[in-house]
Amino acid sequence: MIAEFKKLFSDAIKDHYNELIDSLNTVLKNITFEDNFKSSQFDLTLAVGEELEIKHKLGVIPGGYIVLKSSANSAIIDGSNEWTNQSLYIKNDGSAINSIRILILK
């Protein structure tokens, strides 16, 4: 009787554990960057040597940015202006026009 109870209890724990893992996998597979981080995403095109002001709505000076997509082998660097709680500045330091997708992070 005790052995049967242990097996039933063990099976119930395994079932609940598997359900929890399945639920976590579902959530984690469907979560987006924006769900976890205060950020702003932009699609932009920069001419060669162009410095661009990007107005964001983070409410704080950004901690940085990630170039998610780039159409040219061209460096996107920090612009010469200081970042603020409303704007960030980047520059195309390459030799080609570059269309980018940029994610600005808090």
Residue pairs with C-beta under 8 A, 6 or more apart in sequence:
33 39
33 103
34 41
37 105
37 106
38 58
38 105
38 106
39 58
39 103
39 104
39 105
39 106
40 56
40 57
40 58
40 103
40 104
41 68
41 101
41 102
41 103
41 104
42 54
42 101
42 102
42 104
43 99
43 100
43 101
44 52
44 54
44 99
44 100
44 102
45 97
45 98
45 99
45 100
46 52
46 76
46 90
46 91
46 92
46 97
46 98
46 100
47 92
47 97
48 74
48 92
48 94
48 95
48 96
48 97
49 91
49 92
49 93
50 91
50 92
51 79
51 80
51 81
51 89
51 90
51 91
52 79
52 89
52 90
52 91
52 92
53 79
53 81
53 87
53 88
53 89
54 87
54 88
54 89
54 90
54 102
54 104
55 86
55 87
56 62
56 86
56 87
56 88
56 104
58 85
58 104
58 106
59 85
60 85
60 106
61 83
61 84
61 85
62 83
62 88
62 104
62 105
62 106
63 105
63 106
64 104
64 105
65 88
65 90
65 102
65 103
65 104
65 105
66 102
66 103
66 105
67 76
67 100
67 101
67 102
68 100
68 101
68 102
68 103
69 100
69 101
70 76
70 98
70 99
70 100
71 97
71 98
71 99
71 100
72 94
72 96
72 97
72 98
72 99
73 94
73 96
74 92
74 93
74 94
74 95
74 96
74 98
75 92
75 93
75 94
76 90
76 91
76 92
76 93
76 94
76 98
76 100
76 102
77 90
77 91
77 93
78 89
78 90
78 91
79 88
79 89
79 90
79 91
80 89
80 91
81 87
81 89
82 89
83 89
88 104
90 102
92 98
